[in-house]
Amino acid sequence: MLSKSHIRRPVAIALMVLGAAVMYSAPSSWKGALILALGVAIELVGIAIKRKD
């Protein structure tokens, strides 16, 4: 997917920040739980991309 580390690293950091922002903005309801899960998934993708460095 992203083979160059100078591109992959900023994308991974942006995904981790986006995931954290989504988790922070989740309301406390069942919809919030879905949004929280989305934030966790985005964060995990960012971490997985970062680990390939």
Buried (B, 14 or more C-beta within 10 A) or exposed (E): EEEEEEEBBEBBEEBBEBBBEBBEEBEEEEEEEEBBEBBBEBBEBBEEBBEEE
